[in-house]
Amino acid sequence: MSNETAAKTEMKVIVFQLKDEEYAIEVDYIQSIERMQPVTRIPSTYPFVTGVMNLRGVITPIINLRKRFGIEEKGLDEATRILVIQKGDIEIGFIVDGANDVIDIPVDKIEPTPEVVGGIEAEYLRGVVKLNKRLFTLLNLEKVIQES
């Protein structure tokens, strides 16, 4: 284990909502949080890809995380947000029901995803965090942004 890994005892995450569940992504990957904007549809793409949008001069693909995870869709509303993620050279937007807050979580509070979760969604999860009375799921960003 490198010194950097050993020294990292907390992780700053943004917590967001999908249906009745809270999920989290490390803040390091978040470029910005945007209100819903018009998205240009792209034909013959994956069903979970809503389209692309022009964000400050960068054409950014937009993924509907409800569709990606197989959660029934709902209409967009005032709380709907686009989390703009930067992972290496990739910039991508995730449509979420709402961005709740930014918190620090102790790394030792991250537990493996329970075996009983199963299904397609389980591969997108990195772990589960119990903090006070809250329970949220950390996303495995590499899996979420893979094409298949």
C-alpha positions as CSV (number, residue, x, y, z in Angstrom):
1,M,0.0,0.0,0.0
2,S,1.5,3.4,-0.9
3,N,1.9,6.1,1.6
4,E,-0.7,8.2,-0.2
5,T,-3.3,5.4,0.2
6,A,-2.3,4.7,3.8
7,A,-2.6,8.4,4.7
8,K,-6.0,8.9,3.1
9,T,-8.5,8.3,5.9
10,E,-11.4,10.3,4.6
11,M,-12.9,10.7,1.2
12,K,-15.0,13.8,0.1
13,V,-18.0,12.7,-1.9
14,I,-21.0,14.4,-3.4
15,V,-24.3,12.6,-2.4
16,F,-27.0,12.5,-5.0
17,Q,-30.5,11.1,-5.3
18,L,-32.0,8.5,-7.7
19,K,-35.5,7.5,-6.8
20,D,-35.5,6.7,-3.0
21,E,-31.8,6.0,-2.8
22,E,-28.7,8.1,-2.1
23,Y,-25.6,7.5,-4.1
24,A,-22.1,9.1,-3.9
25,I,-19.2,9.9,-6.2
26,E,-15.9,11.2,-5.1
27,V,-15.7,15.0,-5.4
28,D,-12.4,14.8,-7.2
29,Y,-14.3,13.6,-10.3
30,I,-17.0,16.3,-10.3
31,Q,-16.3,19.2,-12.7
32,S,-19.6,21.0,-12.0
33,I,-23.3,20.5,-11.1
34,E,-25.6,21.9,-13.6
35,R,-29.4,22.6,-13.8
36,M,-31.1,20.5,-16.5
37,Q,-30.5,22.0,-19.9
38,P,-31.5,21.1,-23.5
39,V,-29.9,17.9,-24.7
40,T,-29.4,17.1,-28.3
41,R,-30.4,13.5,-29.0
42,I,-28.0,11.3,-30.9
43,P,-29.6,8.5,-33.0
44,S,-28.4,4.9,-32.8
45,T,-26.7,5.1,-29.4
46,Y,-27.2,3.2,-26.2
47,P,-30.7,3.7,-24.6
48,F,-29.2,5.2,-21.5
49,V,-27.4,7.9,-23.4
50,T,-29.8,10.9,-23.5
51,G,-27.6,12.8,-26.0
52,V,-25.0,15.5,-25.9
53,M,-24.9,19.1,-24.7
54,N,-22.6,22.0,-25.1
55,L,-21.1,22.8,-21.7
56,R,-18.8,25.8,-21.9
57,G,-17.7,25.0,-25.4
58,V,-17.2,21.2,-24.7
59,I,-19.6,18.7,-26.3
60,T,-20.4,16.4,-23.4
61,P,-22.3,13.1,-23.6
62,I,-25.2,12.9,-21.1
63,I,-26.2,9.6,-19.5
64,N,-29.5,9.1,-17.7
65,L,-28.4,7.2,-14.6
66,R,-32.0,6.0,-14.0
67,K,-31.9,4.3,-17.4
68,R,-28.4,3.1,-16.9
69,F,-29.3,1.4,-13.6
70,G,-32.7,0.0,-14.8
71,I,-34.7,2.3,-12.5
72,E,-38.1,3.5,-13.9
73,E,-37.9,6.9,-15.4
74,K,-39.5,10.0,-14.0
75,G,-40.1,13.4,-15.4
76,L,-37.5,16.1,-15.0
77,D,-38.2,18.8,-12.4
78,E,-36.6,21.7,-10.5
79,A,-34.4,19.3,-8.5
80,T,-33.0,17.4,-11.5
81,R,-29.3,18.0,-12.0
82,I,-26.5,17.0,-14.3
83,L,-23.3,16.0,-12.5
84,V,-20.5,16.7,-14.9
85,I,-17.8,14.1,-14.3
86,Q,-14.2,14.3,-15.5
87,K,-12.4,10.9,-15.6
88,G,-9.1,11.1,-17.4
89,D,-9.8,12.5,-20.8
90,I,-13.5,11.8,-20.6
91,E,-16.0,14.4,-19.6
92,I,-19.5,13.1,-19.2
93,G,-22.8,14.2,-17.6
94,F,-25.0,12.2,-15.4
95,I,-28.7,13.1,-15.1
96,V,-29.7,12.6,-11.4
97,D,-32.9,13.4,-9.4
98,G,-31.1,15.8,-7.2
99,A,-27.7,16.7,-5.7
100,N,-28.0,16.5,-1.9
101,D,-24.7,17.5,-0.4
102,V,-21.0,17.2,-0.1
103,I,-19.7,15.2,2.9
104,D,-16.5,13.6,4.1
105,I,-16.7,9.9,4.8
106,P,-14.1,7.9,6.7
107,V,-12.6,5.4,4.3
108,D,-13.0,2.6,6.9
109,K,-16.8,3.1,6.8
110,I,-16.9,1.8,3.2
111,E,-18.2,-1.7,3.2
112,P,-18.3,-4.1,0.3
113,T,-21.5,-4.2,-1.7
114,P,-23.7,-7.0,-0.2
115,E,-23.8,-10.2,-2.2
116,V,-27.6,-10.2,-2.2
117,V,-27.8,-7.0,-4.3
118,G,-27.1,-9.0,-7.4
119,G,-28.5,-7.8,-10.8
120,I,-27.1,-5.4,-13.3
121,E,-26.8,-2.5,-10.8
122,A,-24.4,-4.4,-8.5
123,E,-21.5,-4.1,-11.0
124,Y,-21.8,-0.3,-11.0
125,L,-21.3,-0.2,-7.2
126,R,-18.0,0.2,-5.3
127,G,-19.4,-0.2,-1.8
128,V,-21.9,0.9,0.7
129,V,-21.4,3.6,3.4
130,K,-23.4,3.8,6.7
131,L,-22.9,7.2,8.2
132,N,-25.1,8.2,11.2
133,K,-28.6,7.2,10.1
134,R,-27.8,7.5,6.4
135,L,-27.0,4.7,4.0
136,F,-25.6,5.4,0.5
137,T,-23.9,3.6,-2.3
138,L,-20.5,4.6,-3.8
139,L,-20.5,4.3,-7.6
140,N,-17.8,2.4,-9.5
141,L,-17.2,5.2,-12.1
142,E,-15.2,3.0,-14.5
143,K,-18.2,0.5,-14.8
144,V,-20.8,3.3,-15.1
145,I,-19.1,5.0,-18.0
146,Q,-18.2,1.8,-19.9
147,E,-20.2,1.4,-23.1
148,S,-21.5,-2.2,-22.6
